[in-house]
Amino acid sequence: MIRLAQLSKSYNGVNALSNLSFDVAEGETMVLLGTSGCGKTTTLRMINRLINPDSGTVFIKGKDVQSVKPEILRRSIGYVLQNHGLFPHYSVFENIALVPNLLKWKTPEITKRADELLKKLNLDPSLKHMYPSELSGGQQQRVGLARALMVDPPVLLMDEPFGALDNLTRIHIRKEFRMLDELAKKTIVMVTHDVQEAFEMADRICLMDKGRIMQIGTPEELLFKPANAFVSGFLNEQRLQLELKSVKLVELFQSTIHEGSKSVWEKMDEVLNGPNTNDKDQQLSIERIMQAFQAYKKK
């Protein structure tokens, strides 16, 4: 779906990207992770031509993006910014309707689609007539996502989409985001510096440092099969929590297959905070899970 081939970019003689290449499959969520200044956002903005590389090529569905006019390209790619990117002098509806108006949609069609998205994003349709300054941070970010999804683009780019929110709101909106049916078939490239966020959202993670790729892989591959010392060290501070969130319960106990994709972390939280459990039962359950988890890690 998306292919980045040998992208390089420098500013004043300093390399921002060096021969960067990777593919994103159709329907996949690729998260670009790394410290500030590693080239994540530069990479993302090359996909929709907000930044042009010094060398290298970006392809979407096999077509070089440089062969498409930027304004045409961007109408087919959703883009969500950290600070929502809403126009302050436009109402919620006017912000959401921006791209459909450029595409000459009819007003009833725009209204129907806007109402549909607002409902899916847990926003009251009455907010359509309000302005961004009248909304909470969480509401603003939901409106920004609605605008990006309005014309149902096949590709969605997200640049630190939850970074400006407080911790509780960020966790809640991430959960909503993962459950949103609108995103099920979209190809998503997302930038974050938040390791927990990357592991929750990604099918695969591209971990970067100083404009280079350190490793691309699933969250489990980065945790349990780090390519080098940088990858291992980058995750060390949160390693245990990440491992518990990454390993699925069914990987420890075949008898739990009915619990689907529930992680070890989720099961432990359920045991500790669930109803009708006493301290002894809790301790035995947690010990059993941790013993199986440690055995799994030794495989």
Secondary structure as the mmCIF struct_conf table of DSSP 4:
data_model
#
loop_
_struct_conf.conf_type_id
_struct_conf.id
_struct_conf.beg_label_comp_id
_struct_conf.beg_label_asym_id
_struct_conf.beg_label_seq_id
_struct_conf.end_label_comp_id
_struct_conf.end_label_asym_id
_struct_conf.end_label_seq_id
STRN STRN1 ILE A 2 TYR A 11
TURN_TY1_P TURN_TY1_P1 ASN A 12 GLY A 13
STRN STRN2 VAL A 14 VAL A 24
TURN_TY1_P TURN_TY1_P2 GLU A 26 GLY A 27
STRN STRN3 THR A 29 GLY A 34
BEND BEND1 THR A 35 THR A 35
TURN_TY1_P TURN_TY1_P3 SER A 36 GLY A 37
BEND BEND2 CYS A 38 GLY A 39
HELX_RH_AL_P HELX_RH_AL_P1 LYS A 40 ILE A 47
TURN_TY1_P TURN_TY1_P4 ASN A 48 ARG A 49
BEND BEND3 LEU A 50 ILE A 51
BEND BEND4 ASP A 54 ASP A 54
STRN STRN4 SER A 55 ILE A 60
TURN_TY1_P TURN_TY1_P5 LYS A 61 GLY A 62
STRN STRN5 LYS A 63 ASP A 64
HELX_RH_3T_P HELX_RH_3T_P1 VAL A 65 SER A 67
BEND BEND5 VAL A 68 VAL A 68
HELX_RH_AL_P HELX_RH_AL_P2 PRO A 70 ARG A 75
TURN_TY1_P TURN_TY1_P6 SER A 76 SER A 76
STRN STRN6 ILE A 77 VAL A 80
TURN_TY1_P TURN_TY1_P7 GLN A 82 ASN A 83
TURN_TY1_P TURN_TY1_P8 PRO A 88 HIS A 89
BEND BEND6 TYR A 90 TYR A 90
HELX_RH_AL_P HELX_RH_AL_P3 VAL A 92 ILE A 96
TURN_TY1_P TURN_TY1_P9 ALA A 97 ALA A 97
HELX_RH_AL_P HELX_RH_AL_P4 LEU A 98 LEU A 102
TURN_TY1_P TURN_TY1_P10 LEU A 103 LYS A 104
HELX_RH_AL_P HELX_RH_AL_P5 THR A 107 LYS A 120
TURN_TY1_P TURN_TY1_P11 LEU A 121 ASN A 122
HELX_RH_3T_P HELX_RH_3T_P2 PRO A 125 HIS A 129
BEND BEND7 MET A 130 MET A 130
HELX_RH_3T_P HELX_RH_3T_P3 PRO A 132 GLU A 134
BEND BEND8 LEU A 135 LEU A 135
HELX_RH_AL_P HELX_RH_AL_P6 GLY A 137 LEU A 149
TURN_TY1_P TURN_TY1_P12 MET A 150 VAL A 151
BEND BEND9 PRO A 154 PRO A 154
STRN STRN7 VAL A 155 ASP A 159
BEND BEND10 GLU A 160 GLU A 160
TURN_TY1_P TURN_TY1_P13 PRO A 161 ALA A 164
BEND BEND11 LEU A 165 LEU A 165
HELX_RH_AL_P HELX_RH_AL_P7 ASN A 167 MET A 179
HELX_RH_3T_P HELX_RH_3T_P4 ASP A 181 LEU A 183
TURN_TY1_P TURN_TY1_P14 ALA A 184 LYS A 185
STRN STRN8 THR A 187 THR A 192
BEND BEND12 HIS A 193 HIS A 193
HELX_RH_AL_P HELX_RH_AL_P8 VAL A 195 MET A 201
BEND BEND13 ASP A 203 ASP A 203
STRN STRN9 ARG A 204 ASP A 209
TURN_TY1_P TURN_TY1_P15 LYS A 210 GLY A 211
STRN STRN10 ARG A 212 GLY A 217
HELX_RH_AL_P HELX_RH_AL_P9 PRO A 219 PHE A 224
BEND BEND14 LYS A 225 LYS A 225
BEND BEND15 ALA A 227 ASN A 228
HELX_RH_AL_P HELX_RH_AL_P10 ALA A 229 LEU A 235
HELX_RH_3T_P HELX_RH_3T_P5 ASN A 236 GLN A 238
HELX_RH_AL_P HELX_RH_AL_P11 ARG A 239 SER A 246
BEND BEND16 VAL A 247 VAL A 247
STRN STRN11 LYS A 248 LYS A 248
HELX_RH_AL_P HELX_RH_AL_P12 LEU A 249 LEU A 252
HELX_RH_3T_P HELX_RH_3T_P6 GLN A 254 GLU A 259
TURN_TY1_P TURN_TY1_P16 GLY A 260 SER A 261
STRN STRN12 SER A 263 SER A 263
HELX_RH_AL_P HELX_RH_AL_P13 VAL A 264 ASN A 273
BEND BEND17 GLY A 274 ASN A 276
HELX_RH_AL_P HELX_RH_AL_P14 ASP A 279 LYS A 297
TURN_TY1_P TURN_TY1_P17 LYS A 298 LYS A 298
#
